[in-house]
């Protein structure tokens, strides 16, 4: 295993490392030997998708069908996907592809700016300011970093967004991003309603429990993964579960996302015009484990830039106590999670990371 050595000064952007022509990655980016055993170039990992299981694809047009059987069948596919995979790809979601393309082009143009231009929007993670342009830093005892730069900002409700930190270049960034999120918001409600019904609850129950239209926060993170000279030694995102209620992801059709399913890392295929939906920890808690927050990670590759737009749907930090819903806790089905606020849940997960290297499935 060969890698560079020495501490990295200041905020080092992964984009700079990739553009420098290095043949070996700095030691801070090299994963543990156990983790490396399961890593590969993302483009190679995606070559044999037909040989194994794939996350379900859900046609949301069927949930709007006048045919009751089609609606029931679609809802069942969503329930099974959330129960078995904790992840699905949705198509015919109702968001125009032209809008998604414009939003993506705006984000791509931001990341194509010179680094010194992007640095005008840099965040300061040491002071707790996580919104803005940054790079994924190590947040656990092993001190390893991820091969990723990003731009992170709260995008909904609009009255809570801080538009002063949003990119001013390209000029249409805010317009396209805001319109995408406006049209994503009813899709969020739709998925929550289907998941509620799948638990035998009223359709509005889960949305109510995570804050409803006024308090559910949508945070967008544009993830930028440049080519990596040693993709079998680095990751774009290490194995984790999302703390959010739901996460919605669009990407530039470059593979990299993997889900840990049935004891194996499964590469997620790139389905045209789809949005990937993750069940997060919050929904797993509320459903008392009936819906799964699946372990997932992102591989990198030697040749292509991968960009993804992740929208995390989060309850307010301290306003709501998250716990298994009373209707799902009964004799023979005790509560599997202690009551916590969302902020306390995040602190708990950060504490677990700080304890030391986490066991990562191979």
Secondary structure as a PSIPRED ss2 file (coil, helix, strand):
# PSIPRED VFORMAT (PSIPRED V4.0)

   1 X C   1.000  0.000  0.000
   2 X C   1.000  0.000  0.000
   3 X C   1.000  0.000  0.000
   4 X C   1.000  0.000  0.000
   5 X C   1.000  0.000  0.000
   6 X C   1.000  0.000  0.000
   7 X C   1.000  0.000  0.000
   8 X C   1.000  0.000  0.000
   9 X C   1.000  0.000  0.000
  10 X C   1.000  0.000  0.000
  11 X C   1.000  0.000  0.000
  12 X C   1.000  0.000  0.000
  13 X C   1.000  0.000  0.000
  14 X H   0.000  1.000  0.000
  15 X H   0.000  1.000  0.000
  16 X H   0.000  1.000  0.000
  17 X H   0.000  1.000  0.000
  18 X H   0.000  1.000  0.000
  19 X H   0.000  1.000  0.000
  20 X C   1.000  0.000  0.000
  21 X C   1.000  0.000  0.000
  22 X C   1.000  0.000  0.000
  23 X C   1.000  0.000  0.000
  24 X C   1.000  0.000  0.000
  25 X C   1.000  0.000  0.000
  26 X C   1.000  0.000  0.000
  27 X H   0.000  1.000  0.000
  28 X H   0.000  1.000  0.000
  29 X H   0.000  1.000  0.000
  30 X C   1.000  0.000  0.000
  31 X C   1.000  0.000  0.000
  32 X C   1.000  0.000  0.000
  33 X H   0.000  1.000  0.000
  34 X H   0.000  1.000  0.000
  35 X H   0.000  1.000  0.000
  36 X H   0.000  1.000  0.000
  37 X C   1.000  0.000  0.000
  38 X C   1.000  0.000  0.000
  39 X C   1.000  0.000  0.000
  40 X C   1.000  0.000  0.000
  41 X C   1.000  0.000  0.000
  42 X H   0.000  1.000  0.000
  43 X H   0.000  1.000  0.000
  44 X H   0.000  1.000  0.000
  45 X H   0.000  1.000  0.000
  46 X C   1.000  0.000  0.000
  47 X C   1.000  0.000  0.000
  48 X C   1.000  0.000  0.000
  49 X H   0.000  1.000  0.000
  50 X H   0.000  1.000  0.000
  51 X H   0.000  1.000  0.000
  52 X C   1.000  0.000  0.000
  53 X C   1.000  0.000  0.000
  54 X C   1.000  0.000  0.000
  55 X C   1.000  0.000  0.000
  56 X C   1.000  0.000  0.000
  57 X E   0.000  0.000  1.000
  58 X E   0.000  0.000  1.000
  59 X E   0.000  0.000  1.000
  60 X H   0.000  1.000  0.000
  61 X H   0.000  1.000  0.000
  62 X H   0.000  1.000  0.000
  63 X H   0.000  1.000  0.000
  64 X H   0.000  1.000  0.000
  65 X C   1.000  0.000  0.000
  66 X C   1.000  0.000  0.000
  67 X C   1.000  0.000  0.000
  68 X H   0.000  1.000  0.000
  69 X H   0.000  1.000  0.000
  70 X H   0.000  1.000  0.000
  71 X H   0.000  1.000  0.000
  72 X H   0.000  1.000  0.000
  73 X H   0.000  1.000  0.000
  74 X H   0.000  1.000  0.000
  75 X H   0.000  1.000  0.000
  76 X H   0.000  1.000  0.000
  77 X H   0.000  1.000  0.000
  78 X H   0.000  1.000  0.000
  79 X H   0.000  1.000  0.000
  80 X H   0.000  1.000  0.000
  81 X H   0.000  1.000  0.000
  82 X H   0.000  1.000  0.000
  83 X H   0.000  1.000  0.000
  84 X H   0.000  1.000  0.000
  85 X C   1.000  0.000  0.000
  86 X C   1.000  0.000  0.000
  87 X E   0.000  0.000  1.000
  88 X E   0.000  0.000  1.000
  89 X E   0.000  0.000  1.000
  90 X E   0.000  0.000  1.000
  91 X E   0.000  0.000  1.000
  92 X C   1.000  0.000  0.000
  93 X C   1.000  0.000  0.000
  94 X C   1.000  0.000  0.000
  95 X C   1.000  0.000  0.000
  96 X C   1.000  0.000  0.000
  97 X H   0.000  1.000  0.000
  98 X H   0.000  1.000  0.000
  99 X H   0.000  1.000  0.000
 100 X H   0.000  1.000  0.000
 101 X H   0.000  1.000  0.000
 102 X H   0.000  1.000  0.000
 103 X H   0.000  1.000  0.000
 104 X H   0.000  1.000  0.000
 105 X H   0.000  1.000  0.000
 106 X H   0.000  1.000  0.000
 107 X H   0.000  1.000  0.000
 108 X H   0.000  1.000  0.000
 109 X H   0.000  1.000  0.000
 110 X H   0.000  1.000  0.000
 111 X H   0.000  1.000  0.000
 112 X C   1.000  0.000  0.000
 113 X C   1.000  0.000  0.000
 114 X C   1.000  0.000  0.000
 115 X H   0.000  1.000  0.000
 116 X H   0.000  1.000  0.000
 117 X H   0.000  1.000  0.000
 118 X H   0.000  1.000  0.000
 119 X H   0.000  1.000  0.000
 120 X H   0.000  1.000  0.000
 121 X H   0.000  1.000  0.000
 122 X E   0.000  0.000  1.000
 123 X C   1.000  0.000  0.000
 124 X E   0.000  0.000  1.000
 125 X H   0.000  1.000  0.000
 126 X H   0.000  1.000  0.000
 127 X H   0.000  1.000  0.000
 128 X C   1.000  0.000  0.000
 129 X E   0.000  0.000  1.000
 130 X C   1.000  0.000  0.000
 131 X C   1.000  0.000  0.000
 132 X E   0.000  0.000  1.000
 133 X E   0.000  0.000  1.000
 134 X E   0.000  0.000  1.000
 135 X E   0.000  0.000  1.000
 136 X C   1.000  0.000  0.000
 137 X C   1.000  0.000  0.000
 138 X C   1.000  0.000  0.000
 139 X C   1.000  0.000  0.000
 140 X C   1.000  0.000  0.000
 141 X C   1.000  0.000  0.000
 142 X C   1.000  0.000  0.000
 143 X C   1.000  0.000  0.000
 144 X C   1.000  0.000  0.000
 145 X C   1.000  0.000  0.000
 146 X C   1.000  0.000  0.000
 147 X C   1.000  0.000  0.000
 148 X C   1.000  0.000  0.000
 149 X E   0.000  0.000  1.000
 150 X E   0.000  0.000  1.000
 151 X E   0.000  0.000  1.000
 152 X E   0.000  0.000  1.000
 153 X E   0.000  0.000  1.000
 154 X E   0.000  0.000  1.000
 155 X E   0.000  0.000  1.000
 156 X E   0.000  0.000  1.000
 157 X C   1.000  0.000  0.000
 158 X H   0.000  1.000  0.000
 159 X H   0.000  1.000  0.000
 160 X H   0.000  1.000  0.000
 161 X C   1.000  0.000  0.000
 162 X C   1.000  0.000  0.000
 163 X H   0.000  1.000  0.000
 164 X H   0.000  1.000  0.000
 165 X H   0.000  1.000  0.000
 166 X C   1.000  0.000  0.000
 167 X C   1.000  0.000  0.000
 168 X C   1.000  0.000  0.000
 169 X C   1.000  0.000  0.000
 170 X C   1.000  0.000  0.000
 171 X C   1.000  0.000  0.000
 172 X C   1.000  0.000  0.000
 173 X H   0.000  1.000  0.000
 174 X H   0.000  1.000  0.000
 175 X H   0.000  1.000  0.000
 176 X H   0.000  1.000  0.000
 177 X H   0.000  1.000  0.000
 178 X H   0.000  1.000  0.000
 179 X H   0.000  1.000  0.000
 180 X H   0.000  1.000  0.000
 181 X H   0.000  1.000  0.000
 182 X H   0.000  1.000  0.000
 183 X H   0.000  1.000  0.000
 184 X H   0.000  1.000  0.000
 185 X H   0.000  1.000  0.000
 186 X H   0.000  1.000  0.000
 187 X H   0.000  1.000  0.000
 188 X H   0.000  1.000  0.000
 189 X H   0.000  1.000  0.000
 190 X H   0.000  1.000  0.000
 191 X H   0.000  1.000  0.000
 192 X H   0.000  1.000  0.000
 193 X H   0.000  1.000  0.000
 194 X H   0.000  1.000  0.000
 195 X H   0.000  1.000  0.000
 196 X H   0.000  1.000  0.000
 197 X H   0.000  1.000  0.000
 198 X H   0.000  1.000  0.000
 199 X C   1.000  0.000  0.000
 200 X C   1.000  0.000  0.000
 201 X C   1.000  0.000  0.000
 202 X C   1.000  0.000  0.000
 203 X C   1.000  0.000  0.000
 204 X C   1.000  0.000  0.000
 205 X H   0.000  1.000  0.000
 206 X H   0.000  1.000  0.000
 207 X H   0.000  1.000  0.000
 208 X H   0.000  1.000  0.000
 209 X H   0.000  1.000  0.000
 210 X C   1.000  0.000  0.000
 211 X C   1.000  0.000  0.000
 212 X H   0.000  1.000  0.000
 213 X H   0.000  1.000  0.000
 214 X H   0.000  1.000  0.000
 215 X H   0.000  1.000  0.000
 216 X C   1.000  0.000  0.000
 217 X E   0.000  0.000  1.000
 218 X E   0.000  0.000  1.000
 219 X E   0.000  0.000  1.000
 220 X E   0.000  0.000  1.000
 221 X E   0.000  0.000  1.000
 222 X E   0.000  0.000  1.000
 223 X E   0.000  0.000  1.000
 224 X E   0.000  0.000  1.000
 225 X E   0.000  0.000  1.000
 226 X C   1.000  0.000  0.000
 227 X C   1.000  0.000  0.000
 228 X C   1.000  0.000  0.000
 229 X C   1.000  0.000  0.000
 230 X C   1.000  0.000  0.000
 231 X C   1.000  0.000  0.000
 232 X C   1.000  0.000  0.000
 233 X C   1.000  0.000  0.000
 234 X C   1.000  0.000  0.000
 235 X C   1.000  0.000  0.000
 236 X C   1.000  0.000  0.000
 237 X E   0.000  0.000  1.000
 238 X E   0.000  0.000  1.000
 239 X E   0.000  0.000  1.000
 240 X E   0.000  0.000  1.000
 241 X C   1.000  0.000  0.000
 242 X C   1.000  0.000  0.000
 243 X C   1.000  0.000  0.000
 244 X C   1.000  0.000  0.000
 245 X C   1.000  0.000  0.000
 246 X E   0.000  0.000  1.000
 247 X E   0.000  0.000  1.000
 248 X E   0.000  0.000  1.000
 249 X E   0.000  0.000  1.000
 250 X E   0.000  0.000  1.000
 251 X E   0.000  0.000  1.000
 252 X C   1.000  0.000  0.000
 253 X C   1.000  0.000  0.000
 254 X C   1.000  0.000  0.000
 255 X C   1.000  0.000  0.000
 256 X C   1.000  0.000  0.000
 257 X E   0.000  0.000  1.000
 258 X E   0.000  0.000  1.000
 259 X E   0.000  0.000  1.000
 260 X E   0.000  0.000  1.000
 261 X E   0.000  0.000  1.000
 262 X C   1.000  0.000  0.000
 263 X C   1.000  0.000  0.000
 264 X E   0.000  0.000  1.000
 265 X E   0.000  0.000  1.000
 266 X E   0.000  0.000  1.000
 267 X E   0.000  0.000  1.000
 268 X C   1.000  0.000  0.000
 269 X C   1.000  0.000  0.000
 270 X C   1.000  0.000  0.000
 271 X C   1.000  0.000  0.000
 272 X C   1.000  0.000  0.000
 273 X C   1.000  0.000  0.000
 274 X C   1.000  0.000  0.000
 275 X E   0.000  0.000  1.000
 276 X E   0.000  0.000  1.000
 277 X E   0.000  0.000  1.000
 278 X E   0.000  0.000  1.000
 279 X E   0.000  0.000  1.000
 280 X C   1.000  0.000  0.000
 281 X H   0.000  1.000  0.000
 282 X H   0.000  1.000  0.000
 283 X H   0.000  1.000  0.000
 284 X H   0.000  1.000  0.000
 285 X H   0.000  1.000  0.000
 286 X H   0.000  1.000  0.000
 287 X C   1.000  0.000  0.000
 288 X C   1.000  0.000  0.000
 289 X C   1.000  0.000  0.000
 290 X C   1.000  0.000  0.000
 291 X C   1.000  0.000  0.000
 292 X C   1.000  0.000  0.000
 293 X C   1.000  0.000  0.000
 294 X C   1.000  0.000  0.000
 295 X C   1.000  0.000  0.000
 296 X E   0.000  0.000  1.000
 297 X E   0.000  0.000  1.000
 298 X E   0.000  0.000  1.000
 299 X C   1.000  0.000  0.000
 300 X C   1.000  0.000  0.000
 301 X C   1.000  0.000  0.000
 302 X C   1.000  0.000  0.000
 303 X C   1.000  0.000  0.000
 304 X C   1.000  0.000  0.000
 305 X C   1.000  0.000  0.000
 306 X E   0.000  0.000  1.000
 307 X E   0.000  0.000  1.000
 308 X E   0.000  0.000  1.000
 309 X E   0.000  0.000  1.000
 310 X E   0.000  0.000  1.000
 311 X E   0.000  0.000  1.000
 312 X E   0.000  0.000  1.000
 313 X E   0.000  0.000  1.000
 314 X E   0.000  0.000  1.000
 315 X C   1.000  0.000  0.000
 316 X C   1.000  0.000  0.000
 317 X C   1.000  0.000  0.000
 318 X C   1.000  0.000  0.000
 319 X C   1.000  0.000  0.000
 320 X C   1.000  0.000  0.000
 321 X E   0.000  0.000  1.000
 322 X E   0.000  0.000  1.000
 323 X C   1.000  0.000  0.000
 324 X C   1.000  0.000  0.000
 325 X C   1.000  0.000  0.000
 326 X H   0.000  1.000  0.000
 327 X H   0.000  1.000  0.000
 328 X H   0.000  1.000  0.000
 329 X C   1.000  0.000  0.000
 330 X E   0.000  0.000  1.000
 331 X C   1.000  0.000  0.000
 332 X C   1.000  0.000  0.000
 333 X E   0.000  0.000  1.000
 334 X C   1.000  0.000  0.000
 335 X C   1.000  0.000  0.000
 336 X C   1.000  0.000  0.000
 337 X C   1.000  0.000  0.000
 338 X C   1.000  0.000  0.000
 339 X C   1.000  0.000  0.000
 340 X E   0.000  0.000  1.000
 341 X E   0.000  0.000  1.000
 342 X H   0.000  1.000  0.000
 343 X H   0.000  1.000  0.000
 344 X H   0.000  1.000  0.000
 345 X H   0.000  1.000  0.000
 346 X H   0.000  1.000  0.000
 347 X H   0.000  1.000  0.000
 348 X H   0.000  1.000  0.000
 349 X H   0.000  1.000  0.000
 350 X H   0.000  1.000  0.000
 351 X H   0.000  1.000  0.000
 352 X H   0.000  1.000  0.000
 353 X H   0.000  1.000  0.000
 354 X H   0.000  1.000  0.000
 355 X C   1.000  0.000  0.000
 356 X C   1.000  0.000  0.000
 357 X C   1.000  0.000  0.000
 358 X C   1.000  0.000  0.000
 359 X C   1.000  0.000  0.000
 360 X C   1.000  0.000  0.000
 361 X C   1.000  0.000  0.000
 362 X C   1.000  0.000  0.000
